[in-house]
Amino acid sequence: MALARPYEPKITQKTKTLGILLYLFVIPPFLALIFSVVTLQVRAFVFDLVSFALFLLALYLSKKGFEQEFAYHQSPFALAPKVPYKLLGALMLFFAVLYTSAIVCGRSWVESIFLAIVSFFGYYLWYGFDPREDKVPDTGDVGVDVAYRTIQEAKENLKKIEELLPKISHPRLKERMEQTLQTATEVIAQLERKPLFVREARKFLVVYTESLLDLANSYIAVQEGLEPQRVEELLFLLQQTQERFEKELRKVQEQGKFDLDVKMRTLDHQIKS
């Protein structure tokens, strides 16, 4: 245990590369499954299929856990995951190794349990388990639940709009929509750091992002037969929307400066009194 190092979260830009070592567990039962099919060993096929399914489920749960952890560490305002997918993945790996060793390979239960425990703790030392503490900045009188839910709804709307972008055929409209999305994302990023201003920006977070999503869906449905004049009107509307988002961004930034000024004056008053 002297060589064991504490787990450090592996924060990467892509979660697809995480969990690559778990594929090493999936490959042997998959090859055994193919071999049992080729040699027509029905009993071995059933056992190998269960083993393969258990390892595949451990990989699937772990991947979902990695995605949750990545989103958690990327955001300054995040709640601990409600479903501990990484822990579930480690437990599923434990049972997969236990089953494969004892039932498929015919080892003793003592040896199988030992290998399963080694796999479980090896998973923990390399990948760690799910975050357990909430990351909550000052929410003021807004409330944690309201601030978090409002921000997450806005982020989900922007995510849906981003998924619609490849369907927009008009290059200028697509570019304008991307710029608008970028500005809206900056506003949400500011509010994640300063969620106490969510109440003032609630109209932007709820109404504007939902309206932008509805607009994108409506345009995609009729874009093939849309007149050039309507396209220009839509471009102008998106320009106004982006300007409104930029105004919202400046307002949030100014509120942060105002809050700092108030706290500075309060401290100065306390020092002089």
ChimeraX attribute file (.defattr): number of C-alpha atoms within 10 A of each C-alpha:
attribute: neighborCount
match mode: 1-to-1
recipient: residues
	/A:1	4
	/A:2	4
	/A:3	5
	/A:4	9
	/A:5	9
	/A:6	10
	/A:7	12
	/A:8	10
	/A:9	16
	/A:10	15
	/A:11	14
	/A:12	11
	/A:13	9
	/A:14	10
	/A:15	18
	/A:16	11
	/A:17	11
	/A:18	16
	/A:19	17
	/A:20	11
	/A:21	12
	/A:22	18
	/A:23	12
	/A:24	11
	/A:25	19
	/A:26	19
	/A:27	14
	/A:28	13
	/A:29	24
	/A:30	18
	/A:31	13
	/A:32	18
	/A:33	21
	/A:34	14
	/A:35	15
	/A:36	19
	/A:37	14
	/A:38	10
	/A:39	10
	/A:40	11
	/A:41	12
	/A:42	11
	/A:43	10
	/A:44	16
	/A:45	20
	/A:46	15
	/A:47	19
	/A:48	25
	/A:49	17
	/A:50	17
	/A:51	28
	/A:52	23
	/A:53	15
	/A:54	23
	/A:55	26
	/A:56	23
	/A:57	18
	/A:58	26
	/A:59	24
	/A:60	17
	/A:61	20
	/A:62	28
	/A:63	22
	/A:64	17
	/A:65	24
	/A:66	26
	/A:67	16
	/A:68	21
	/A:69	23
	/A:70	18
	/A:71	15
	/A:72	19
	/A:73	15
	/A:74	12
	/A:75	13
	/A:76	17
	/A:77	23
	/A:78	18
	/A:79	17
	/A:80	15
	/A:81	17
	/A:82	10
	/A:83	12
	/A:84	19
	/A:85	23
	/A:86	28
	/A:87	20
	/A:88	18
	/A:89	25
	/A:90	25
	/A:91	19
	/A:92	21
	/A:93	27
	/A:94	25
	/A:95	21
	/A:96	23
	/A:97	26
	/A:98	24
	/A:99	22
	/A:100	22
	/A:101	20
	/A:102	16
	/A:103	16
	/A:104	17
	/A:105	12
	/A:106	11
	/A:107	15
	/A:108	12
	/A:109	14
	/A:110	11
	/A:111	13
	/A:112	22
	/A:113	19
	/A:114	15
	/A:115	15
	/A:116	23
	/A:117	18
	/A:118	14
	/A:119	20
	/A:120	20
	/A:121	14
	/A:122	14
	/A:123	23
	/A:124	16
	/A:125	15
	/A:126	17
	/A:127	19
	/A:128	18
	/A:129	22
	/A:130	22
	/A:131	19
	/A:132	11
	/A:133	10
	/A:134	12
	/A:135	14
	/A:136	17
	/A:137	15
	/A:138	15
	/A:139	22
	/A:140	13
	/A:141	10
	/A:142	15
	/A:143	14
	/A:144	18
	/A:145	10
	/A:146	14
	/A:147	24
	/A:148	19
	/A:149	11
	/A:150	18
	/A:151	20
	/A:152	16
	/A:153	15
	/A:154	22
	/A:155	19
	/A:156	13
	/A:157	20
	/A:158	21
	/A:159	14
	/A:160	15
	/A:161	22
	/A:162	16
	/A:163	10
	/A:164	15
	/A:165	16
	/A:166	9
	/A:167	15
	/A:168	19
	/A:169	12
	/A:170	11
	/A:171	9
	/A:172	13
	/A:173	19
	/A:174	18
	/A:175	14
	/A:176	18
	/A:177	23
	/A:178	15
	/A:179	15
	/A:180	21
	/A:181	20
	/A:182	14
	/A:183	21
	/A:184	26
	/A:185	18
	/A:186	14
	/A:187	23
	/A:188	23
	/A:189	18
	/A:190	17
	/A:191	24
	/A:192	24
	/A:193	17
	/A:194	22
	/A:195	26
	/A:196	21
	/A:197	23
	/A:198	24
	/A:199	17
	/A:200	13
	/A:201	19
	/A:202	15
	/A:203	11
	/A:204	20
	/A:205	23
	/A:206	16
	/A:207	11
	/A:208	18
	/A:209	22
	/A:210	19
	/A:211	13
	/A:212	19
	/A:213	18
	/A:214	13
	/A:215	14
	/A:216	20
	/A:217	16
	/A:218	11
	/A:219	16
	/A:220	15
	/A:221	12
	/A:222	9
	/A:223	15
	/A:224	11
	/A:225	7
	/A:226	12
	/A:227	9
	/A:228	9
	/A:229	9
	/A:230	11
	/A:231	16
	/A:232	13
	/A:233	11
	/A:234	16
	/A:235	18
	/A:236	14
	/A:237	12
	/A:238	19
	/A:239	17
	/A:240	13
	/A:241	19
	/A:242	20
	/A:243	14
	/A:244	17
	/A:245	23
	/A:246	17
	/A:247	14
	/A:248	18
	/A:249	22
	/A:250	13
	/A:251	16
	/A:252	21
	/A:253	17
	/A:254	12
	/A:255	16
	/A:256	18
	/A:257	12
	/A:258	12
	/A:259	11
	/A:260	12
	/A:261	12
	/A:262	12
	/A:263	12
	/A:264	12
	/A:265	11
	/A:266	11
	/A:267	12
	/A:268	11
	/A:269	10
	/A:270	9
	/A:271	8
	/A:272	6
	/A:273	6
